[in-house]
Amino acid sequence: MTKKLIITVRVNEYMSRDINKNVPFTPEEIAETAAECRAAGASIIHFHARTPDGGKCHEPEVYAEIVAKIREKTDILIDSTLGQITVNEDENRLAHIRLMGQKSNTRPDFAAVDTGSSNIDAYDPVQKKFLTTNKIYKNSTETCLFLAKGMTDAGVKPHLSVWAVPFVRMVDAFLDMGAVKEPAYVQCVLAEGGIVGAHPCTTRGLEALIDFMPPQRRIEWTVACKEGNLFNVAATALERMGHLAPGIGDYPYPEIGCPTNAELVRRFAELGRAVGREPATTDEARTMLGIPAYG
């Protein structure tokens, strides 16, 4: 039996509406998007809290409100950000997870931990300069272990993001020491748009990561692309029995008419079905990823 396809939709990140007007900002918009994406074939939603005008928001109460509203509308699994580049100090990065974990209807199923540090400034080859020079995902080993323990204590599964081969090697160490429990959910983060701190969104860029996944571990891996078209590596991921994490939060997809998140999910679901990878239901995704039933 062919492995089911887990689609994680990355609905907003810090994307503006300048190119794609469909990026959700408010808790109501995010919850409605979650329901639409679940119907289209997604089994996990990844989100960032935003202000009503699209600004960055780090209020734990807003995160809790978003999760509660999603729970009211759909059974989709929920993956929360930590705001790595916009929140300082480990305790502050974990504050919303601790608050959300206090009640079942506000507790996300996952939260993201990047297993290393990377520069994410974008280089502009036309201007021959970097557009910024100080944007860092800073994640010491101490920080990663602190975040993973805090999430686990709150009843939230750490979702591990890897940007380069050393990040993948760190995953193996975390699993070996029991800091993260198997089966692990590992996201391969590729990048375009001038971001040179991650592998490019090409077959070679992706395979350089997945070839270092420790074969002795129980791992389900997925792939996302910041500032780039995920269709470029989707066939490779499907062939290698990986999963897909598209979303207009990462890239507005102007080449296909600036779709909604649900429309984008539908396209990736169709691609999966074309090669015999039926999208997983939320219950199937829970089983594959070791997530207990909601409640």
Secondary structure as UniProt FT lines:
FT   STRAND          7..10
FT   TURN            13..14
FT   TURN            21..22
FT   HELIX           27..40
FT   STRAND          44..47
FT   TURN            52..53
FT   HELIX           60..73
FT   STRAND          77..80
FT   TURN            84..86
FT   HELIX           90..100
FT   TURN            101..102
FT   TURN            104..106
FT   STRAND          110..114
FT   STRAND          118..119
FT   STRAND          122..124
FT   TURN            125..128
FT   STRAND          129..130
FT   STRAND          136..137
FT   HELIX           141..153
FT   TURN            154..155
FT   STRAND          157..162
FT   HELIX           165..177
FT   STRAND          184..191
FT   TURN            193..194
FT   HELIX           203..210
FT   TURN            211..212
FT   TURN            215..216
FT   STRAND          219..226
FT   HELIX           231..239
FT   TURN            240..241
FT   STRAND          243..244
FT   TURN            248..250
FT   HELIX           254..256
FT   HELIX           261..274
FT   TURN            275..276
FT   HELIX           282..289
//
